[in-house]
Structures are given as structure tokens and as C-alpha cells.
């Protein structure tokens, strides 16, 4: 559906304004649907992001600050997300070898198992939502990266 119809608006000040609103609207639309996909797993999309970051570390533990710097949603409260995941036993705290005051975290086997199942659903979600060819997806990514330059 066209953005004008979605927002029930006749026009925009400029094509640039329309493009920005389209990105924001689409982002929220994708976030809402991904939340629906992840709900049966009892995690949010931000928690899913944290688990994927930790899975990428393998058995290495990393700091919450390191996690925060890698997150998609930079406004997320990484400490709160980590604590929720710890209570669900998807991650565990580890004392940092270099600085005993710092507590790092790593994913547990339970977290890896959950992520494996959630990844199946999220991969299907990605494929279902993609109405773009591979070439178009590459072009879209390049254009979005150009905006952030």
C-alpha cells in the first residue's frame, strides 16, 4: 500500500520528506511484525539482538558496553535487557579476567537452543517479507547506507 494511503495523507512537503517517513513507517511495521514472530519465544526483538550478538562471540564473554555498541537499537537499555535474559537463563555472567570489577556476559546452551529455534522463524519472516529481488535488496541496502554517511 502506498504511504499516502497508510498515513491517510494527500501529499508531502518533498520527496525527501516522503522517503524519510517511508523509512520510519516501514521500520515500525517490520518491528511490529518481528515482535509478533518472537512473542512465542518470550523475547523481544532487542533481546533477540543481544542473543545474536552473544552467539557471534562463541564461548567468549563480552561487556554490556560492547553489546550496546553493536545493537541495532542504540536507545535500548542493554543492562536491563541483559538482566532479563540472565533471569531466563539464556545468558550468564562471567567475571572479566582483566578487570575483576567488570562483569561480562555470554550466551548459555539454553540461549543457543532458543536462538536456533527463533532463527528458523525469523528467517522465514525475512523471506516472507521480502518482495525484493536480491539485486533490489542490495540496492536498497546501499541507498540506506548512503543516507547514514
C-alpha positions in Angstrom: 0.0 0.0 0.0 1.2 3.5 -0.8 2.5 5.6 2.1 -0.2 8.3 1.4 -2.9 5.7 1.9 -1.2 4.2 5.0 -0.9 7.7 6.6 -4.2 9.0 5.1 -2.3 12.0 3.7 -2.6 13.6 0.3 1.0 14.7 -0.1 4.3 15.6 1.4 6.4 18.7 1.5 9.0 16.9 -0.6 10.1 13.6 -2.0 12.9 13.6 0.6 10.3 14.0 3.4 8.3 11.2 2.0 11.3 9.0 1.8 12.2 9.6 5.4 8.7 9.0 6.6 8.5 5.8 4.4 11.7 4.5 6.1 10.3 5.3 9.6 6.9 3.8 8.8 8.4 0.6 7.3 10.8 0.2 10.2 7.9 0.3 12.7 5.9 -2.1 10.5 8.8 -4.6 10.4 9.5 -4.2 14.2 5.8 -4.9 15.0 5.7 -8.0 12.9 9.1 -9.3 14.2 7.7 -8.8 17.8 4.8 -11.0 16.8 7.1 -13.7 15.5 9.3 -13.6 18.6 6.5 -13.5 21.1 6.1 -17.3 21.4 9.7 -17.4 22.4 9.2 -15.0 25.3 11.8 -12.5 24.0 11.7 -9.0 22.4 13.4 -8.1 19.2 16.0 -6.2 21.3 16.6 -9.3 23.4 16.9 -11.4 20.2 19.5 -8.9 19.0 21.5 -9.3 22.2 21.4 -13.1 21.9 22.6 -12.9 18.3 25.5 -10.7 19.3 26.5 -13.1 22.1 26.1 -16.1 19.8 28.6 -14.4 17.5 31.1 -14.3 20.3 31.1 -18.1 20.7 32.3 -19.0 24.2 33.9 -15.6 24.7 32.2 -13.3 27.2 31.8 -9.6 26.4 30.9 -6.5 28.4 27.4 -4.9 28.3 29.0 -1.8 26.8 30.4 -3.9 24.0 26.9 -5.4 23.4 25.4 -1.9 23.5 27.8 -0.6 20.8 26.7 -3.5 18.5 23.0 -3.3 19.0 20.6 -2.2 16.2 18.5 -0.1 18.6 21.1 2.1 20.2 18.5 3.5 22.6 17.8 0.2 24.2 18.8 -0.2 27.9 21.3 -3.0 27.4 21.8 -3.6 31.1 18.1 -4.2 31.6 17.9 -6.5 28.5 20.9 -8.5 29.8 19.4 -8.9 33.2 16.1 -10.1 31.8 17.9 -12.6 29.6 20.0 -13.8 32.6 16.9 -14.4 34.7 15.5 -16.6 31.9 18.9 -18.4 31.9 19.7 -17.6 28.3 22.9 -15.8 29.3 25.3 -16.0 32.3 27.6 -13.5 34.0 31.3 -14.1 33.9 33.9 -12.2 35.9 36.3 -10.4 33.5 39.9 -11.8 33.7 41.5 -8.4 33.0 39.3 -6.3 35.4 37.7 -8.1 38.3 35.3 -5.2 38.7 33.8 -5.7 35.3 31.2 -8.4 34.7 30.9 -9.8 31.2 28.2 -12.0 29.8 28.0 -14.9 27.4 25.2 -17.0 25.9 24.3 -20.3 27.6 23.4 -23.6 25.9 19.7 -22.8 26.7 20.1 -19.4 24.9 21.8 -21.1 21.9 18.9 -23.6 21.7 16.3 -20.8 21.9 18.1 -18.7 19.3 18.3 -21.7 17.0 14.5 -22.1 17.1 13.8 -18.4 16.9 16.2 -18.0 13.9 14.2 -20.5 12.0 11.1 -18.4 12.4 12.9 -15.1 11.8 14.5 -16.5 8.6 11.0 -17.4 7.4 9.8 -14.0 8.4 12.6 -12.3 6.4 11.8 -14.4 3.3 8.0 -13.8 3.6 8.5 -10.0 4.0 10.9 -9.8 1.1 9.2 -8.7 -2.1 12.6 -7.6 -3.4 14.9 -9.4 -5.7 18.4 -10.0 -4.4 19.6 -7.2 -6.7 16.9 -4.8 -5.3 17.8 -5.8 -1.7 21.5 -4.9 -2.4 20.5 -1.6 -4.0 18.2 -0.8 -1.0 21.0 -1.6 1.5 23.4 0.6 -0.5 20.9 3.5 -0.5 20.2 3.2 3.2 23.9 3.1 3.9 24.4 6.2 1.8 21.8 8.1 3.9 23.9 7.3 7.0 27.2 8.5 5.5 
